[in-house]
Amino acid sequence: LWVLSEALIPRGKGYDFNQALMDFGAMMCTARKPTCLLCPMRNICLTISSDEK
């Protein structure tokens, strides 16, 4: 996981990346009206894959 995170997140930007990911989730992954069909992370989403089973 460290190798992957180092490849994806610019050095010194971990806080910004994590904050952006939390903001993204707060907008897209709402409990009452999730926007799964519009989500660019749909193909790797663990919630969608568990709901489809």
C-alpha positions in Angstrom: 0.0 0.0 0.0 2.9 2.4 0.7 4.2 2.0 -2.8 0.8 2.7 -4.3 0.1 5.7 -2.1 3.5 7.1 -2.9 2.8 6.7 -6.6 -0.7 8.4 -6.4 -0.2 11.1 -3.8 2.4 13.9 -4.4 4.9 14.1 -1.5 3.7 16.6 1.1 0.1 16.5 -0.2 -1.3 13.7 1.9 -3.5 15.9 4.0 -4.9 17.7 0.9 -5.5 14.3 -0.8 -7.3 12.9 2.3 -9.4 16.0 2.7 -10.4 15.9 -0.9 -11.4 12.3 -0.7 -13.5 13.0 2.4 -15.2 15.9 0.6 -15.8 13.7 -2.5 -17.4 11.0 -0.3 -19.6 13.6 1.5 -21.0 14.8 -1.9 -21.3 11.5 -3.8 -21.9 8.8 -1.1 -24.9 10.2 0.8 -27.1 7.9 2.8 -30.4 9.1 1.5 -29.6 9.8 -2.2 -26.2 8.4 -3.3 -25.1 9.3 -6.8 -23.5 5.9 -7.6 -24.4 6.0 -11.3 -22.5 9.2 -11.7 -19.5 8.3 -9.6 -16.1 8.0 -11.3 -15.0 5.5 -8.7 -18.0 3.1 -9.2 -15.8 0.4 -10.7 -13.7 0.1 -7.5 -16.4 0.9 -4.9 -16.6 -1.7 -2.2 -20.2 -0.6 -1.3 -21.6 -1.1 -4.8 -19.9 -4.5 -5.2 -21.3 -5.6 -1.8 -24.8 -4.3 -2.7 -24.8 -6.1 -6.0 -24.3 -9.5 -4.4 
